[in-house]
Amino acid sequence: MSVRDTILRRLRERTDGTLPVPETDFAIMSGRGWSQEERLQRFEDKIASVHGEVVHTTKQAWTSALREVLMRKGVKRLGVGRQHPVASDARTALQETDIELIDADRDIEAWSREQFETLDAGLTSTRGAIAETGSLWLWPTPDEPRRLSLVPPLHIAVLDAEMIDDTFFDVIERHGWAGQMPTNALLISGPSKTADIEQTLAYGVHGPRELVILVRH
């Protein structure tokens, strides 16, 4: 009998009954009670502190704001999906521009080098954000693969203002993660960054150097 089997047998043959489930108080992880305006301000302050850029726009005019960001950043080749409304609206709005739209819904091996070498930016939707930490949360799909937000030097994310929750715990509860846990959720808190042994923070070492969030009201 292996050590594992021995341990499991001892657990099964306990004589003092089943182990009770401890009472758990999650109040410390939730219950901030912030208004939508406070959540937005906290999110913006947090993500701006780590070099994230927030651009406010409306749901009607967000594609105009996107064009302005792309022109300002000198983007020539933009990676974008097809199926999500964000991707669909962006494709329509950018048809008459000189920006080349690069399909993201392809086999990863078919355009791996292209992603790393020639893509200027990636555009993604978001599922929401977290005010307490200044984080976006994304749920990648084949239409918007995770590399679209992790590889290009510029990541442009579209966020609806009403989808900002107080805490990560609130996200889990609001979106029912206990019943449908995402297999590949991404939490993004600013551009990529790392620090050496002397704790000198550097941005853009192993991912996007810039993060722009278009917040739609």
C-alpha positions in Angstrom: 0.0 0.0 0.0 1.3 3.4 -1.0 1.7 6.3 1.4 -1.2 8.0 -0.4 -3.5 5.0 0.0 -2.5 4.8 3.7 -3.5 8.5 4.3 -6.8 8.1 2.4 -7.6 5.0 4.4 -7.0 6.7 7.7 -9.3 9.6 6.6 -12.0 7.2 5.6 -11.8 5.3 8.9 -12.0 8.3 11.2 -13.8 7.5 14.4 -14.8 11.0 15.4 -17.3 11.7 12.6 -17.1 13.8 9.5 -15.3 17.1 9.6 -17.7 20.1 10.0 -17.6 22.8 7.4 -16.2 25.9 9.1 -18.3 29.1 9.1 -16.9 31.6 6.7 -17.4 35.4 6.7 -16.7 37.0 3.3 -17.6 40.5 4.5 -14.0 41.6 4.4 -13.9 40.8 0.7 -17.0 42.6 -0.3 -19.5 45.2 0.9 -17.6 48.3 -0.1 -20.9 50.1 -1.0 -19.3 52.5 -3.6 -21.5 54.3 -6.1 -21.0 53.8 -9.8 -19.2 57.2 -9.9 -16.9 56.2 -7.0 -16.2 52.8 -8.6 -15.2 54.5 -11.9 -13.0 57.0 -10.2 -11.2 54.4 -8.1 -10.7 52.2 -11.1 -9.3 55.1 -13.1 -7.0 56.2 -10.3 -5.6 52.7 -9.7 -4.9 51.9 -13.3 -3.5 55.3 -14.1 -1.0 54.8 -11.2 0.6 51.9 -13.2 0.6 53.8 -16.6 -2.8 52.7 -17.9 -4.5 55.3 -20.0 -8.3 55.9 -19.7 -10.3 57.5 -22.5 -13.9 58.4 -21.7 -16.4 58.2 -24.5 -20.1 57.3 -25.1 -21.5 54.1 -26.4 -22.6 55.9 -29.6 -19.2 57.6 -30.3 -16.7 55.1 -29.0 -15.5 54.1 -32.5 -14.6 57.7 -33.2 -12.5 57.7 -30.0 -10.9 54.4 -31.2 -9.9 56.0 -34.5 -8.4 59.0 -32.6 -6.4 56.7 -30.4 -5.1 54.6 -33.3 -4.0 57.8 -35.2 -2.4 59.2 -32.1 -0.5 56.0 -31.4 0.5 55.5 -35.1 -1.1 52.1 -35.4 -1.0 50.6 -38.9 -1.9 47.0 -38.2 -4.6 46.2 -35.7 -5.5 42.7 -34.5 -9.2 42.3 -34.0 -11.9 39.6 -33.8 -15.1 39.3 -35.8 -18.0 38.0 -33.8 -18.1 40.2 -30.7 -20.1 43.5 -31.2 -17.0 45.5 -30.2 -15.0 43.8 -33.0 -17.8 44.1 -35.5 -18.4 47.8 -34.8 -14.7 48.5 -35.0 -14.4 46.8 -38.4 -17.2 48.8 -39.8 -15.8 52.1 -38.4 -12.3 51.5 -39.7 -13.2 50.3 -43.3 -12.4 53.7 -44.8 -9.0 54.2 -43.0 -5.5 53.1 -43.9 -5.3 50.8 -40.9 -4.9 47.1 -41.8 -7.2 44.9 -39.8 -5.6 41.6 -38.9 -8.0 38.6 -38.3 -7.5 37.2 -34.8 -9.7 34.2 -35.2 -7.0 32.0 -36.8 -5.1 29.0 -35.7 -2.3 30.2 -33.3 0.5 28.5 -35.3 -0.7 30.2 -38.6 0.1 33.7 -37.4 2.3 33.3 -34.4 5.3 35.2 -35.8 3.0 37.9 -37.2 1.6 38.6 -33.7 5.1 39.0 -32.2 6.8 40.9 -35.1 4.4 43.0 -37.1 1.2 43.6 -35.1 1.0 47.2 -33.7 -2.0 46.7 -31.4 -4.7 44.4 -30.3 -8.3 45.4 -29.7 -10.5 43.5 -27.2 -13.8 43.7 -25.4 -13.8 43.2 -21.6 -16.3 41.5 -19.3 -15.9 44.2 -16.6 -13.4 45.7 -14.2 -12.6 45.8 -10.5 -12.5 49.2 -8.7 -10.5 48.1 -5.7 -7.5 47.0 -7.7 -7.9 48.9 -11.0 -8.1 45.7 -13.0 -9.9 44.7 -16.1 -11.1 41.1 -16.5 -11.4 39.4 -19.8 -12.7 36.0 -20.8 -10.9 35.0 -24.0 -12.6 33.2 -26.8 -11.4 31.8 -30.2 -12.7 35.1 -31.6 -10.7 37.1 -29.1 -7.8 34.8 -28.1 -5.7 35.7 -25.0 -2.7 36.6 -27.1 -4.6 39.5 -28.6 -4.2 41.3 -25.2 -0.9 39.8 -24.1 1.4 40.1 -27.2 1.0 43.3 -29.2 2.9 46.4 -27.9 -0.4 48.2 -27.5 -3.6 46.8 -26.0 -6.8 48.7 -26.5 -9.7 47.5 -24.3 -13.3 48.6 -24.4 -15.1 48.8 -21.0 -18.7 49.7 -20.2 -18.7 51.9 -17.1 -21.6 50.0 -15.5 -19.6 46.8 -15.6 -17.2 47.9 -12.9 -17.6 46.0 -9.6 -16.2 46.9 -6.2 -14.0 43.9 -5.6 -12.9 40.6 -7.2 -15.3 38.8 -4.9 -18.2 40.8 -6.2 -17.2 39.8 -9.8 -17.3 36.1 -8.8 -20.7 36.5 -7.2 -22.3 38.7 -9.8 -21.3 36.6 -12.7 -21.9 33.2 -11.1 -18.3 31.8 -11.3 -19.3 29.1 -8.8 -21.6 27.6 -11.3 -19.6 28.3 -14.5 -15.9 28.9 -13.7 -14.1 30.4 -16.6 -11.3 28.3 -17.9 -9.1 31.2 -18.9 -10.1 34.5 -17.3 -7.5 37.2 -17.5 -7.0 40.0 -14.9 -5.1 42.9 -16.4 -3.9 45.8 -14.2 -2.0 48.1 -16.5 0.7 47.4 -19.1 3.2 44.5 -18.6 5.8 45.2 -15.9 8.5 43.6 -14.0 11.2 44.5 -11.5 14.8 43.4 -11.1 16.5 42.4 -7.9 17.0 46.1 -7.1 13.2 46.6 -7.4 13.5 48.9 -10.4 10.1 48.7 -12.2 10.2 48.4 -16.0 7.2 48.4 -18.3 6.7 46.5 -21.5 9.4 43.9 -21.0 7.3 40.8 -21.8 4.0 42.1 -23.2 2.2 45.4 -24.0 4.1 48.5 -23.3 0.9 50.5 -23.3 -2.7 49.9 -22.2 -5.5 52.2 -23.3 -9.0 51.7 -21.9 -12.0 53.2 -23.8 -14.6 53.6 -21.1 -18.1 53.8 -22.6 -20.8 55.7 -20.6 
